[in-house]
Amino acid sequence: MASGAWVFAYGSNADLRDLGRCFAARGLPPGRIDEDDARVAALREHRLVWNYHSVARDGGAANVEPAAGHAVYGLALRVDAVALAGLDVKEGHPERYRRSQRELASCGGSLAAWVYRVTPAFVRAAPVWPRRAYIELMIRAGERHGYPEWYVERLRRTPTLD
């Protein structure tokens, strides 16, 4: 797929098998996500936070917030309009998560991508830890795609509800 929008998948969306399962469970057309062009990327000056409760996951789901000197790793995925519309539905855009363009660092360069962030109305003051199954999706994606080992280790140390 030569054209399409870039999306930064930093939570469970980085596990493309789980993403496909979520689309199917909601009856969403899958669209095209170019897995061959997926790139490890970093959202600089942001950190991963656990301040959102996902009803679907029965626990915390990943969010990002600005933080000097930090970076969040994930995958830059090139998606077509159908897949982007499906991601909007899955993420509850624009009510729960809102997407906006941000610059990602990837492969020695940068690219503009859509990044989903929890809207203020749904941010919790106290941490909302994820289920073990959720964090395992993130760890597997990190191992499969080659996130920095220190980052994967940080994911492994994330507290969970079970």
PyMOL CGO cylinders between C-alpha atoms (Angstrom):
from pymol import cmd
from pymol.cgo import CYLINDER

trace = [
    CYLINDER, 0.00, 0.00, 0.00, 1.84, 3.08, -1.20, 0.3, 1, 1, 1, 1, 1, 1,
    CYLINDER, 1.84, 3.08, -1.20, -0.61, 5.62, 0.22, 0.3, 1, 1, 1, 1, 1, 1,
    CYLINDER, -0.61, 5.62, 0.22, -2.58, 5.88, 3.42, 0.3, 1, 1, 1, 1, 1, 1,
    CYLINDER, -2.58, 5.88, 3.42, -2.37, 7.49, 6.81, 0.3, 1, 1, 1, 1, 1, 1,
    CYLINDER, -2.37, 7.49, 6.81, 0.17, 6.65, 9.48, 0.3, 1, 1, 1, 1, 1, 1,
    CYLINDER, 0.17, 6.65, 9.48, -1.19, 5.68, 12.91, 0.3, 1, 1, 1, 1, 1, 1,
    CYLINDER, -1.19, 5.68, 12.91, 0.91, 5.20, 16.05, 0.3, 1, 1, 1, 1, 1, 1,
    CYLINDER, 0.91, 5.20, 16.05, -0.03, 1.93, 17.79, 0.3, 1, 1, 1, 1, 1, 1,
    CYLINDER, -0.03, 1.93, 17.79, 1.44, 2.04, 21.29, 0.3, 1, 1, 1, 1, 1, 1,
    CYLINDER, 1.44, 2.04, 21.29, -1.00, -0.16, 23.24, 0.3, 1, 1, 1, 1, 1, 1,
    CYLINDER, -1.00, -0.16, 23.24, -2.83, -3.32, 22.28, 0.3, 1, 1, 1, 1, 1, 1,
    CYLINDER, -2.83, -3.32, 22.28, -3.23, -2.06, 18.69, 0.3, 1, 1, 1, 1, 1, 1,
    CYLINDER, -3.23, -2.06, 18.69, 0.44, -2.95, 18.13, 0.3, 1, 1, 1, 1, 1, 1,
    CYLINDER, 0.44, -2.95, 18.13, -0.63, -6.62, 18.27, 0.3, 1, 1, 1, 1, 1, 1,
    CYLINDER, -0.63, -6.62, 18.27, -2.17, -6.84, 14.81, 0.3, 1, 1, 1, 1, 1, 1,
    CYLINDER, -2.17, -6.84, 14.81, -3.82, -10.20, 15.47, 0.3, 1, 1, 1, 1, 1, 1,
    CYLINDER, -3.82, -10.20, 15.47, -5.66, -8.75, 18.48, 0.3, 1, 1, 1, 1, 1, 1,
    CYLINDER, -5.66, -8.75, 18.48, -6.56, -5.66, 16.48, 0.3, 1, 1, 1, 1, 1, 1,
    CYLINDER, -6.56, -5.66, 16.48, -8.11, -7.86, 13.79, 0.3, 1, 1, 1, 1, 1, 1,
    CYLINDER, -8.11, -7.86, 13.79, -10.02, -9.78, 16.47, 0.3, 1, 1, 1, 1, 1, 1,
    CYLINDER, -10.02, -9.78, 16.47, -11.40, -6.50, 17.89, 0.3, 1, 1, 1, 1, 1, 1,
    CYLINDER, -11.40, -6.50, 17.89, -12.51, -5.33, 14.45, 0.3, 1, 1, 1, 1, 1, 1,
    CYLINDER, -12.51, -5.33, 14.45, -14.26, -8.67, 13.79, 0.3, 1, 1, 1, 1, 1, 1,
    CYLINDER, -14.26, -8.67, 13.79, -15.95, -8.72, 17.21, 0.3, 1, 1, 1, 1, 1, 1,
    CYLINDER, -15.95, -8.72, 17.21, -17.43, -5.26, 16.53, 0.3, 1, 1, 1, 1, 1, 1,
    CYLINDER, -17.43, -5.26, 16.53, -18.44, -6.09, 12.97, 0.3, 1, 1, 1, 1, 1, 1,
    CYLINDER, -18.44, -6.09, 12.97, -16.03, -3.51, 11.56, 0.3, 1, 1, 1, 1, 1, 1,
    CYLINDER, -16.03, -3.51, 11.56, -14.61, -3.98, 8.07, 0.3, 1, 1, 1, 1, 1, 1,
    CYLINDER, -14.61, -3.98, 8.07, -10.86, -4.57, 8.47, 0.3, 1, 1, 1, 1, 1, 1,
    CYLINDER, -10.86, -4.57, 8.47, -9.66, -2.23, 5.77, 0.3, 1, 1, 1, 1, 1, 1,
    CYLINDER, -9.66, -2.23, 5.77, -5.95, -2.46, 4.98, 0.3, 1, 1, 1, 1, 1, 1,
    CYLINDER, -5.95, -2.46, 4.98, -3.14, -2.24, 7.45, 0.3, 1, 1, 1, 1, 1, 1,
    CYLINDER, -3.14, -2.24, 7.45, 0.20, -2.65, 5.74, 0.3, 1, 1, 1, 1, 1, 1,
    CYLINDER, 0.20, -2.65, 5.74, 1.98, -5.02, 8.14, 0.3, 1, 1, 1, 1, 1, 1,
    CYLINDER, 1.98, -5.02, 8.14, 5.01, -5.22, 5.83, 0.3, 1, 1, 1, 1, 1, 1,
    CYLINDER, 5.01, -5.22, 5.83, 5.55, -1.47, 6.23, 0.3, 1, 1, 1, 1, 1, 1,
    CYLINDER, 5.55, -1.47, 6.23, 5.05, -1.42, 10.03, 0.3, 1, 1, 1, 1, 1, 1,
    CYLINDER, 5.05, -1.42, 10.03, 7.91, 0.49, 11.68, 0.3, 1, 1, 1, 1, 1, 1,
    CYLINDER, 7.91, 0.49, 11.68, 9.10, 0.71, 15.24, 0.3, 1, 1, 1, 1, 1, 1,
    CYLINDER, 9.10, 0.71, 15.24, 8.64, 4.34, 16.21, 0.3, 1, 1, 1, 1, 1, 1,
    CYLINDER, 8.64, 4.34, 16.21, 8.95, 6.56, 19.26, 0.3, 1, 1, 1, 1, 1, 1,
    CYLINDER, 8.95, 6.56, 19.26, 6.69, 9.36, 20.40, 0.3, 1, 1, 1, 1, 1, 1,
    CYLINDER, 6.69, 9.36, 20.40, 9.25, 11.58, 22.03, 0.3, 1, 1, 1, 1, 1, 1,
    CYLINDER, 9.25, 11.58, 22.03, 8.57, 13.90, 24.96, 0.3, 1, 1, 1, 1, 1, 1,
    CYLINDER, 8.57, 13.90, 24.96, 5.67, 11.64, 26.04, 0.3, 1, 1, 1, 1, 1, 1,
    CYLINDER, 5.67, 11.64, 26.04, 5.30, 8.82, 28.53, 0.3, 1, 1, 1, 1, 1, 1,
    CYLINDER, 5.30, 8.82, 28.53, 3.05, 5.80, 28.80, 0.3, 1, 1, 1, 1, 1, 1,
    CYLINDER, 3.05, 5.80, 28.80, 0.40, 6.19, 31.50, 0.3, 1, 1, 1, 1, 1, 1,
    CYLINDER, 0.40, 6.19, 31.50, -2.38, 4.02, 32.93, 0.3, 1, 1, 1, 1, 1, 1,
    CYLINDER, -2.38, 4.02, 32.93, -5.17, 6.49, 33.62, 0.3, 1, 1, 1, 1, 1, 1,
    CYLINDER, -5.17, 6.49, 33.62, -8.04, 5.12, 31.53, 0.3, 1, 1, 1, 1, 1, 1,
    CYLINDER, -8.04, 5.12, 31.53, -10.50, 2.33, 32.38, 0.3, 1, 1, 1, 1, 1, 1,
    CYLINDER, -10.50, 2.33, 32.38, -11.48, 0.21, 29.39, 0.3, 1, 1, 1, 1, 1, 1,
    CYLINDER, -11.48, 0.21, 29.39, -14.85, -1.48, 29.79, 0.3, 1, 1, 1, 1, 1, 1,
    CYLINDER, -14.85, -1.48, 29.79, -13.99, -3.85, 26.92, 0.3, 1, 1, 1, 1, 1, 1,
    CYLINDER, -13.99, -3.85, 26.92, -10.71, -4.87, 28.61, 0.3, 1, 1, 1, 1, 1, 1,
    CYLINDER, -10.71, -4.87, 28.61, -12.09, -4.77, 32.16, 0.3, 1, 1, 1, 1, 1, 1,
    CYLINDER, -12.09, -4.77, 32.16, -9.05, -2.86, 33.31, 0.3, 1, 1, 1, 1, 1, 1,
    CYLINDER, -9.05, -2.86, 33.31, -6.62, -0.17, 32.34, 0.3, 1, 1, 1, 1, 1, 1,
    CYLINDER, -6.62, -0.17, 32.34, -5.72, 0.63, 28.75, 0.3, 1, 1, 1, 1, 1, 1,
    CYLINDER, -5.72, 0.63, 28.75, -2.65, 2.51, 27.60, 0.3, 1, 1, 1, 1, 1, 1,
    CYLINDER, -2.65, 2.51, 27.60, -2.59, 6.27, 27.20, 0.3, 1, 1, 1, 1, 1, 1,
    CYLINDER, -2.59, 6.27, 27.20, 0.17, 8.79, 26.52, 0.3, 1, 1, 1, 1, 1, 1,
    CYLINDER, 0.17, 8.79, 26.52, 0.80, 12.20, 28.01, 0.3, 1, 1, 1, 1, 1, 1,
    CYLINDER, 0.80, 12.20, 28.01, 3.46, 14.84, 27.46, 0.3, 1, 1, 1, 1, 1, 1,
    CYLINDER, 3.46, 14.84, 27.46, 6.57, 14.35, 29.60, 0.3, 1, 1, 1, 1, 1, 1,
    CYLINDER, 6.57, 14.35, 29.60, 9.94, 15.94, 28.95, 0.3, 1, 1, 1, 1, 1, 1,
    CYLINDER, 9.94, 15.94, 28.95, 12.80, 13.50, 28.46, 0.3, 1, 1, 1, 1, 1, 1,
    CYLINDER, 12.80, 13.50, 28.46, 10.57, 10.44, 27.97, 0.3, 1, 1, 1, 1, 1, 1,
    CYLINDER, 10.57, 10.44, 27.97, 9.53, 8.39, 24.93, 0.3, 1, 1, 1, 1, 1, 1,
    CYLINDER, 9.53, 8.39, 24.93, 6.78, 5.88, 24.18, 0.3, 1, 1, 1, 1, 1, 1,
    CYLINDER, 6.78, 5.88, 24.18, 7.59, 3.08, 21.75, 0.3, 1, 1, 1, 1, 1, 1,
    CYLINDER, 7.59, 3.08, 21.75, 5.14, 1.42, 19.42, 0.3, 1, 1, 1, 1, 1, 1,
    CYLINDER, 5.14, 1.42, 19.42, 4.47, 0.76, 15.77, 0.3, 1, 1, 1, 1, 1, 1,
    CYLINDER, 4.47, 0.76, 15.77, 3.82, 3.23, 13.01, 0.3, 1, 1, 1, 1, 1, 1,
    CYLINDER, 3.82, 3.23, 13.01, 1.18, 1.53, 10.88, 0.3, 1, 1, 1, 1, 1, 1,
    CYLINDER, 1.18, 1.53, 10.88, 0.11, 2.66, 7.43, 0.3, 1, 1, 1, 1, 1, 1,
    CYLINDER, 0.11, 2.66, 7.43, -3.67, 2.26, 7.15, 0.3, 1, 1, 1, 1, 1, 1,
    CYLINDER, -3.67, 2.26, 7.15, -6.28, 2.97, 4.51, 0.3, 1, 1, 1, 1, 1, 1,
    CYLINDER, -6.28, 2.97, 4.51, -9.39, 5.10, 5.12, 0.3, 1, 1, 1, 1, 1, 1,
    CYLINDER, -9.39, 5.10, 5.12, -11.52, 2.06, 6.05, 0.3, 1, 1, 1, 1, 1, 1,
    CYLINDER, -11.52, 2.06, 6.05, -9.03, 0.86, 8.69, 0.3, 1, 1, 1, 1, 1, 1,
    CYLINDER, -9.03, 0.86, 8.69, -8.69, 4.41, 10.06, 0.3, 1, 1, 1, 1, 1, 1,
    CYLINDER, -8.69, 4.41, 10.06, -12.49, 4.68, 10.38, 0.3, 1, 1, 1, 1, 1, 1,
    CYLINDER, -12.49, 4.68, 10.38, -12.49, 1.31, 12.18, 0.3, 1, 1, 1, 1, 1, 1,
    CYLINDER, -12.49, 1.31, 12.18, -9.78, 2.49, 14.57, 0.3, 1, 1, 1, 1, 1, 1,
    CYLINDER, -9.78, 2.49, 14.57, -11.85, 5.61, 15.27, 0.3, 1, 1, 1, 1, 1, 1,
    CYLINDER, -11.85, 5.61, 15.27, -14.81, 3.41, 16.26, 0.3, 1, 1, 1, 1, 1, 1,
    CYLINDER, -14.81, 3.41, 16.26, -12.64, 1.03, 18.32, 0.3, 1, 1, 1, 1, 1, 1,
    CYLINDER, -12.64, 1.03, 18.32, -10.97, 3.91, 20.19, 0.3, 1, 1, 1, 1, 1, 1,
    CYLINDER, -10.97, 3.91, 20.19, -14.19, 5.90, 20.68, 0.3, 1, 1, 1, 1, 1, 1,
    CYLINDER, -14.19, 5.90, 20.68, -12.91, 8.89, 18.70, 0.3, 1, 1, 1, 1, 1, 1,
    CYLINDER, -12.91, 8.89, 18.70, -13.54, 11.71, 19.46, 0.3, 1, 1, 1, 1, 1, 1,
    CYLINDER, -13.54, 11.71, 19.46, -15.31, 11.13, 22.80, 0.3, 1, 1, 1, 1, 1, 1,
    CYLINDER, -15.31, 11.13, 22.80, -13.02, 8.67, 24.68, 0.3, 1, 1, 1, 1, 1, 1,
    CYLINDER, -13.02, 8.67, 24.68, -9.77, 8.81, 22.72, 0.3, 1, 1, 1, 1, 1, 1,
    CYLINDER, -9.77, 8.81, 22.72, -9.14, 11.69, 20.36, 0.3, 1, 1, 1, 1, 1, 1,
    CYLINDER, -9.14, 11.69, 20.36, -6.63, 11.47, 17.56, 0.3, 1, 1, 1, 1, 1, 1,
    CYLINDER, -6.63, 11.47, 17.56, -4.27, 14.21, 16.55, 0.3, 1, 1, 1, 1, 1, 1,
    CYLINDER, -4.27, 14.21, 16.55, -1.19, 14.43, 14.36, 0.3, 1, 1, 1, 1, 1, 1,
    CYLINDER, -1.19, 14.43, 14.36, 2.20, 14.09, 16.04, 0.3, 1, 1, 1, 1, 1, 1,
    CYLINDER, 2.20, 14.09, 16.04, 5.75, 13.61, 14.82, 0.3, 1, 1, 1, 1, 1, 1,
    CYLINDER, 5.75, 13.61, 14.82, 7.28, 10.19, 15.46, 0.3, 1, 1, 1, 1, 1, 1,
    CYLINDER, 7.28, 10.19, 15.46, 10.95, 9.26, 15.38, 0.3, 1, 1, 1, 1, 1, 1,
    CYLINDER, 10.95, 9.26, 15.38, 11.47, 6.19, 13.20, 0.3, 1, 1, 1, 1, 1, 1,
    CYLINDER, 11.47, 6.19, 13.20, 14.35, 4.61, 11.31, 0.3, 1, 1, 1, 1, 1, 1,
    CYLINDER, 14.35, 4.61, 11.31, 16.62, 7.62, 11.70, 0.3, 1, 1, 1, 1, 1, 1,
    CYLINDER, 16.62, 7.62, 11.70, 13.96, 10.02, 10.44, 0.3, 1, 1, 1, 1, 1, 1,
    CYLINDER, 13.96, 10.02, 10.44, 10.56, 11.28, 11.38, 0.3, 1, 1, 1, 1, 1, 1,
    CYLINDER, 10.56, 11.28, 11.38, 7.01, 10.87, 10.13, 0.3, 1, 1, 1, 1, 1, 1,
    CYLINDER, 7.01, 10.87, 10.13, 3.66, 12.42, 10.95, 0.3, 1, 1, 1, 1, 1, 1,
    CYLINDER, 3.66, 12.42, 10.95, 1.13, 9.99, 12.39, 0.3, 1, 1, 1, 1, 1, 1,
    CYLINDER, 1.13, 9.99, 12.39, -2.24, 9.97, 14.08, 0.3, 1, 1, 1, 1, 1, 1,
    CYLINDER, -2.24, 9.97, 14.08, -1.89, 9.40, 17.82, 0.3, 1, 1, 1, 1, 1, 1,
    CYLINDER, -1.89, 9.40, 17.82, -4.88, 8.52, 19.99, 0.3, 1, 1, 1, 1, 1, 1,
    CYLINDER, -4.88, 8.52, 19.99, -4.96, 10.08, 23.48, 0.3, 1, 1, 1, 1, 1, 1,
    CYLINDER, -4.96, 10.08, 23.48, -7.61, 9.76, 26.16, 0.3, 1, 1, 1, 1, 1, 1,
    CYLINDER, -7.61, 9.76, 26.16, -9.82, 12.84, 26.40, 0.3, 1, 1, 1, 1, 1, 1,
    CYLINDER, -9.82, 12.84, 26.40, -9.78, 14.75, 29.71, 0.3, 1, 1, 1, 1, 1, 1,
    CYLINDER, -9.78, 14.75, 29.71, -13.32, 13.64, 30.61, 0.3, 1, 1, 1, 1, 1, 1,
    CYLINDER, -13.32, 13.64, 30.61, -12.16, 9.99, 30.77, 0.3, 1, 1, 1, 1, 1, 1,
    CYLINDER, -12.16, 9.99, 30.77, -8.78, 10.45, 32.47, 0.3, 1, 1, 1, 1, 1, 1,
    CYLINDER, -8.78, 10.45, 32.47, -8.68, 8.98, 35.97, 0.3, 1, 1, 1, 1, 1, 1,
    CYLINDER, -8.68, 8.98, 35.97, -6.65, 10.60, 38.75, 0.3, 1, 1, 1, 1, 1, 1,
    CYLINDER, -6.65, 10.60, 38.75, -5.42, 7.27, 40.18, 0.3, 1, 1, 1, 1, 1, 1,
    CYLINDER, -5.42, 7.27, 40.18, -3.68, 4.58, 38.12, 0.3, 1, 1, 1, 1, 1, 1,
    CYLINDER, -3.68, 4.58, 38.12, -5.93, 2.03, 36.40, 0.3, 1, 1, 1, 1, 1, 1,
    CYLINDER, -5.93, 2.03, 36.40, -3.69, -1.01, 35.95, 0.3, 1, 1, 1, 1, 1, 1,
    CYLINDER, -3.69, -1.01, 35.95, -4.24, -3.29, 32.98, 0.3, 1, 1, 1, 1, 1, 1,
    CYLINDER, -4.24, -3.29, 32.98, -5.12, -6.97, 32.99, 0.3, 1, 1, 1, 1, 1, 1,
    CYLINDER, -5.12, -6.97, 32.99, -2.15, -9.31, 32.50, 0.3, 1, 1, 1, 1, 1, 1,
    CYLINDER, -2.15, -9.31, 32.50, -3.53, -10.34, 29.07, 0.3, 1, 1, 1, 1, 1, 1,
    CYLINDER, -3.53, -10.34, 29.07, -3.48, -6.72, 27.90, 0.3, 1, 1, 1, 1, 1, 1,
    CYLINDER, -3.48, -6.72, 27.90, 0.11, -6.02, 28.91, 0.3, 1, 1, 1, 1, 1, 1,
    CYLINDER, 0.11, -6.02, 28.91, 1.14, -9.36, 27.36, 0.3, 1, 1, 1, 1, 1, 1,
    CYLINDER, 1.14, -9.36, 27.36, -0.17, -8.09, 24.00, 0.3, 1, 1, 1, 1, 1, 1,
    CYLINDER, -0.17, -8.09, 24.00, 2.11, -5.08, 24.32, 0.3, 1, 1, 1, 1, 1, 1,
    CYLINDER, 2.11, -5.08, 24.32, 5.10, -7.18, 25.38, 0.3, 1, 1, 1, 1, 1, 1,
    CYLINDER, 5.10, -7.18, 25.38, 4.65, -9.64, 22.49, 0.3, 1, 1, 1, 1, 1, 1,
    CYLINDER, 4.65, -9.64, 22.49, 4.42, -6.77, 20.01, 0.3, 1, 1, 1, 1, 1, 1,
    CYLINDER, 4.42, -6.77, 20.01, 7.58, -5.24, 21.47, 0.3, 1, 1, 1, 1, 1, 1,
    CYLINDER, 7.58, -5.24, 21.47, 9.50, -8.52, 21.26, 0.3, 1, 1, 1, 1, 1, 1,
    CYLINDER, 9.50, -8.52, 21.26, 8.23, -9.33, 17.77, 0.3, 1, 1, 1, 1, 1, 1,
    CYLINDER, 8.23, -9.33, 17.77, 8.99, -5.95, 16.27, 0.3, 1, 1, 1, 1, 1, 1,
    CYLINDER, 8.99, -5.95, 16.27, 12.18, -5.11, 18.14, 0.3, 1, 1, 1, 1, 1, 1,
    CYLINDER, 12.18, -5.11, 18.14, 11.34, -2.35, 20.62, 0.3, 1, 1, 1, 1, 1, 1,
    CYLINDER, 11.34, -2.35, 20.62, 14.33, -1.46, 22.82, 0.3, 1, 1, 1, 1, 1, 1,
    CYLINDER, 14.33, -1.46, 22.82, 14.88, -4.17, 25.43, 0.3, 1, 1, 1, 1, 1, 1,
    CYLINDER, 14.88, -4.17, 25.43, 14.76, -1.66, 28.29, 0.3, 1, 1, 1, 1, 1, 1,
    CYLINDER, 14.76, -1.66, 28.29, 11.31, -0.57, 27.13, 0.3, 1, 1, 1, 1, 1, 1,
    CYLINDER, 11.31, -0.57, 27.13, 10.00, -4.15, 26.92, 0.3, 1, 1, 1, 1, 1, 1,
    CYLINDER, 10.00, -4.15, 26.92, 11.42, -4.77, 30.40, 0.3, 1, 1, 1, 1, 1, 1,
    CYLINDER, 11.42, -4.77, 30.40, 9.55, -1.71, 31.67, 0.3, 1, 1, 1, 1, 1, 1,
    CYLINDER, 9.55, -1.71, 31.67, 6.35, -3.17, 30.21, 0.3, 1, 1, 1, 1, 1, 1,
    CYLINDER, 6.35, -3.17, 30.21, 7.06, -6.46, 32.01, 0.3, 1, 1, 1, 1, 1, 1,
    CYLINDER, 7.06, -6.46, 32.01, 7.26, -4.58, 35.31, 0.3, 1, 1, 1, 1, 1, 1,
    CYLINDER, 7.26, -4.58, 35.31, 3.88, -2.87, 34.87, 0.3, 1, 1, 1, 1, 1, 1,
    CYLINDER, 3.88, -2.87, 34.87, 1.55, -3.80, 37.75, 0.3, 1, 1, 1, 1, 1, 1,
    CYLINDER, 1.55, -3.80, 37.75, -1.57, -5.71, 36.67, 0.3, 1, 1, 1, 1, 1, 1,
    CYLINDER, -1.57, -5.71, 36.67, -4.99, -6.42, 38.15, 0.3, 1, 1, 1, 1, 1, 1,
    CYLINDER, -4.99, -6.42, 38.15, -4.47, -10.20, 37.94, 0.3, 1, 1, 1, 1, 1, 1,
]
cmd.load_cgo(trace, "trace")
